[in-house]
Amino acid sequence: MITGSPRTLKEFHRKLDDWVEMNALSGEGTLEFAICRADGGGLIGDISLRITNVEAGQAEIGFSLHPGRQGKGYALEAASAFLEFGFGALKLHRIFGRCDARNAGSWKLMERLGMRREAHFREHALFKGEWDEEYYYAILNREWQARTGEQPPQELKTALNGWETGPL
Ligand SMILES: CC(C)(COP(=O)(O)OP(=O)(O)OC[C@H]1O[C@@H](n2cnc3c(N)ncnc32)[C@H](O)[C@@H]1OP(=O)(O)O)[C@@H](O)C(=O)NCCC(=O)NCCS
């Protein structure tokens, strides 16, 4: 099993109510944002930052895109803007992500973001009767700054400009 099972419409509505509450930060907790295309077309995914330790500036990133919108670079653009927000406005120290080792979509995205693979937990748990394998990835604030000090691609620059003046 690579990710959880798809939610039913009823489960999704319940989850949506929770997510709407997650639009403000007060210490440890989760910020959940919608991913929408700048040219309209509605919701295409969601992205979150779970602040796990305020004092040490630690947070976990999570993301998912509608299957029909994957493979187009949208997750990379959204996650890059979100890392910039986390390290810039929130002044976080380290952002990490976890995924099933078989979830290539997820770990390849974290590598594209410049996150380092910090751990591979082998057969560390049972999930639906099968051994689970998990990767941990992370990036430090100074590693992100060094990376974005290089020339970011044009579409990423556009996304970051949007965040500076946009919904945050
Ligand atoms: C994880 C997830 C969000 C990654 O989405 P994605 O669309 O693959 O990621 P990106 O936005 O970085 O897109 C990269 C892909 O788009 C392609 N692409 C096309 N146009 C592009 C562009 N202009 N810029 C960048 N990439 C582009 C890339 O070649 C790459 O394809 P490849 O992986 O076949 O080489 C997605 O797989 C997903 O929603 N999975 C289900 C939920 C999930 O598992 N979440 C994580 C739980 S731990």
The ligand as a Tripos MOL2 file, in Angstrom:
@<TRIPOS>MOLECULE
LIG
   48    50     1     0     0
SMALL
NO_CHARGES

@<TRIPOS>ATOM
      1 C1          3.5100   13.5450   -4.5850 C.3       1 LIG1
      2 C2          2.8290   14.2760   -5.7350 C.3       1 LIG1
      3 C3          2.1390   15.5250   -5.2120 C.3       1 LIG1
      4 C4          3.9040   14.6730   -6.7940 C.3       1 LIG1
      5 O1          3.2440   15.2900   -7.9000 O.3       1 LIG1
      6 P1          3.9920   15.4760   -9.3200 P.3       1 LIG1
      7 O2          3.0310   16.1060  -10.2410 O.co2     1 LIG1
      8 O3          4.6170   14.1850   -9.7230 O.co2     1 LIG1
      9 O4          5.1950   16.4340   -8.9280 O.3       1 LIG1
     10 P2          5.7950   17.6930   -9.7060 P.3       1 LIG1
     11 O5          4.9160   18.8620   -9.6240 O.co2     1 LIG1
     12 O6          7.1880   17.8650   -9.1820 O.co2     1 LIG1
     13 O7          5.8370   17.2400  -11.2060 O.3       1 LIG1
     14 C5          6.9670   16.5600  -11.6700 C.3       1 LIG1
     15 C6          6.6270   15.7700  -12.9060 C.3       1 LIG1
     16 O8          6.0410   16.6580  -13.8490 O.3       1 LIG1
     17 C7          6.8560   16.6870  -15.0400 C.3       1 LIG1
     18 N1          6.7530   18.0640  -15.5650 N.ar      1 LIG1
     19 C8          6.0550   18.3960  -16.6800 C.ar      1 LIG1
     20 N2          6.1070   19.7190  -16.8640 N.ar      1 LIG1
     21 C9          6.8630   20.2430  -15.8640 C.ar      1 LIG1
     22 C10         7.2880   21.5630  -15.5320 C.ar      1 LIG1
     23 N3          6.9360   22.6130  -16.2680 N.pl3     1 LIG1
     24 N4          8.0390   21.7380  -14.4100 N.ar      1 LIG1
     25 C11         8.4010   20.6850  -13.6610 C.ar      1 LIG1
     26 N5          8.0290   19.3780  -13.9290 N.ar      1 LIG1
     27 C12         7.2720   19.1890  -15.0290 C.ar      1 LIG1
     28 C13         8.2210   16.2490  -14.5880 C.3       1 LIG1
     29 O9          8.9720   15.6800  -15.6420 O.3       1 LIG1
     30 C14         7.8580   15.1910  -13.5530 C.3       1 LIG1
     31 O10         7.4570   14.0060  -14.1590 O.3       1 LIG1
     32 P3          8.2180   12.6040  -13.8320 P.3       1 LIG1
     33 O11         8.1180   12.3900  -12.3430 O.co2     1 LIG1
     34 O12         7.4780   11.6190  -14.6580 O.co2     1 LIG1
     35 O13         9.6240   12.8660  -14.2770 O.co2     1 LIG1
     36 C15         1.8070   13.3370   -6.4280 C.3       1 LIG1
     37 O14         2.4700   12.1850   -6.8770 O.3       1 LIG1
     38 C16         0.6350   12.9400   -5.5400 C.2       1 LIG1
     39 O15        -0.2920   13.7160   -5.3060 O.2       1 LIG1
     40 N6          0.6410   11.6870   -5.0490 N.am      1 LIG1
     41 C17        -0.4710   11.2000   -4.2400 C.3       1 LIG1
     42 C18        -0.4640   11.7950   -2.8520 C.3       1 LIG1
     43 C19         0.8090   11.4710   -2.1200 C.2       1 LIG1
     44 O16         1.3410   10.3690   -2.2370 O.2       1 LIG1
     45 N7          1.2880   12.4560   -1.3430 N.am      1 LIG1
     46 C20         2.4840   12.2970   -0.5450 C.3       1 LIG1
     47 C21         2.1930   11.4720    0.6600 C.3       1 LIG1
     48 S1          3.6980   11.1320    1.5440 S.3       1 LIG1
@<TRIPOS>BOND
     1     1     2 1
     2     2     3 1
     3     2     4 1
     4     2    36 1
     5     4     5 1
     6     5     6 1
     7     6     7 2
     8     6     8 1
     9     6     9 1
    10     9    10 1
    11    10    11 2
    12    10    12 1
    13    10    13 1
    14    13    14 1
    15    14    15 1
    16    15    16 1
    17    15    30 1
    18    16    17 1
    19    17    18 1
    20    17    28 1
    21    18    19 ar
    22    18    27 ar
    23    19    20 ar
    24    20    21 ar
    25    21    22 ar
    26    21    27 ar
    27    22    23 1
    28    22    24 ar
    29    24    25 ar
    30    25    26 ar
    31    26    27 ar
    32    28    29 1
    33    28    30 1
    34    30    31 1
    35    31    32 1
    36    32    33 2
    37    32    34 1
    38    32    35 1
    39    36    37 1
    40    36    38 1
    41    38    39 2
    42    38    40 1
    43    40    41 1
    44    41    42 1
    45    42    43 1
    46    43    44 2
    47    43    45 1
    48    45    46 1
    49    46    47 1
    50    47    48 1
@<TRIPOS>SUBSTRUCTURE
     1 LIG1         1 GROUP 0 **** ****
